[in-house]
Amino acid sequence: MTPRREIPFARPWITDEDRRAVARVLEGPILAHGPEGKAFEAEFAAFLGDGAHCVSVSSCMAALHLAYVHLGIGPGNEVIVPALTHVATAHAVEWVGARPVFADCDPATGNLTADRIERCVTPRTRAISVVHFAGIPCTMPAIVDLARDRGLAVVEDCALAVGARYDGRHVGLFGDAGCFSFYPVKHLTTGEGGMFVSRHAGAAEKVARLRAFGVDRSHSERKIPGMYDVPSLGLNYRMAEIPAALGRSQLARAPEILARREKNFRRLQEGLAGLPGVCVLDAVDPRARSSFYCLSVLLDSTDPGRRDGVVSALAAAGIGTSVYYPKPVPRMRYYRDRYGYDEGAFPVAARIADRSVALPVGPHLAEEDIAYMIETLRKELEARS
Ligand SMILES: Cc1ncc(COP(=O)(O)O)c(C=O)c1O
């Protein structure tokens, strides 16, 4: 019998260099508004390429909120949002007083498509919010064309998509705004943190002021310390120097992190190929390059308890899993109570939420972990097929 292993779904990869980067900040006098934040923004922009402009913020949700404030979206407006996403994607729309209109997703990738979006456009629609589901890029050219034809803004939620590209362009740079997350389970972590990105320098400048109370000049721009004016309303969504230093140190390892994730994903995918009653969500478009956030296995069982049974069996064997996402957002209580929920409305999102299991592919996995996951899942599926 194979000895039991303990495999968490995610474990932040923190190196001695990361620790030294944080310690250097603590040894100095600047904990906020300093050089680390600025350098992280410049280095993330260089990583994305294509003339990106970046604004570091306190979370992906903060970046999404700032995107809608910046775009002037508010009461009376609708934003098309995937039903299959984290609530943050929809909450950001709610916080500006607009209405999220949920759209169902593609069964192979979990992503919105231009066709599905088009069916949801009304005279009140102002923006499309896309999520690159589990790091699989949406087909952005078709979505951007649709948005241009209809005069709509595009906000890309790239929380799981560091490293994801379409036609070589990094996601987040197709639309009007891209929003990244550096939460601990993500590709790069700053503890909590995020990045607002845009190809438009003006958008980044405006968002940089909005995230810092709406003041007209940052610390480094003030001739007389402490003197500034406030021409607009703002928020405090800044990233401090300690997380920025950690983010820079992590970003320096991005190529290795991405290569390890891809290798783990492919090995796991090969090992699961041909197992009864499952398929793996993956990029199906050869122009799309995934960020390989996790490997979502979709069970084709009609038994509603089957997925939870598989999760429990894996947990009993020491294998950590997650679910992306626990319910379609319109089925979450807040949204159900507010907008009503039609049971049959989002069948694909519901199927993925109810019948998928997300397996780890992060850089913390050893070769043996992958073989163990394949063997454990195979036994579990074959036993019940
Ligand atoms: C698609 C998506 N958007 C937004 C978020 C929220 O990110 P943050 O915790 O950085 O606000 C998440 C978190 O996992 C996510 O999956």
The ligand as an SDF file (V2000), in Angstrom:
LIG
                    3D

 16 16  0  0  0  0  0  0  0  0999 V2000
  -12.0480   35.5720   -9.8740 C   0  0  0  0  0  0  0  0  0  0  0  0
  -11.7030   36.2260   -8.5760 C   0  0  0  0  0  0  0  0  0  0  0  0
  -11.8480   37.5480   -8.4520 N   0  0  0  0  0  0  0  0  0  0  0  0
  -11.5300   38.1920   -7.3100 C   0  0  0  0  0  0  0  0  0  0  0  0
  -11.0450   37.5060   -6.2200 C   0  0  0  0  0  0  0  0  0  0  0  0
  -10.7390   38.2450   -4.9550 C   0  0  0  0  0  0  0  0  0  0  0  0
   -9.3700   38.5050   -4.8310 O   0  0  0  0  0  0  0  0  0  0  0  0
   -8.8450   39.3080   -3.5550 P   0  0  0  0  0  0  0  0  0  0  0  0
   -8.9040   38.3560   -2.4060 O   0  0  0  0  0  0  0  0  0  0  0  0
   -7.4330   39.6930   -3.9000 O   0  0  0  0  0  0  0  0  0  0  0  0
   -9.7260   40.4960   -3.3910 O   0  0  0  0  0  0  0  0  0  0  0  0
  -10.8660   36.1180   -6.2960 C   0  0  0  0  0  0  0  0  0  0  0  0
  -10.3370   35.3610   -5.1640 C   0  0  0  0  0  0  0  0  0  0  0  0
  -10.0240   34.1970   -5.2890 O   0  0  0  0  0  0  0  0  0  0  0  0
  -11.1980   35.4660   -7.5060 C   0  0  0  0  0  0  0  0  0  0  0  0
  -11.0920   34.1300   -7.6200 O   0  0  0  0  0  0  0  0  0  0  0  0
  1  2  1  0
  2  3  1  0
  2 15  2  0
  3  4  2  0
  4  5  1  0
  5  6  1  0
  5 12  2  0
  6  7  1  0
  7  8  1  0
  8  9  2  0
  8 10  1  0
  8 11  1  0
 12 13  1  0
 12 15  1  0
 13 14  2  0
 15 16  1  0
M  END
$$$$
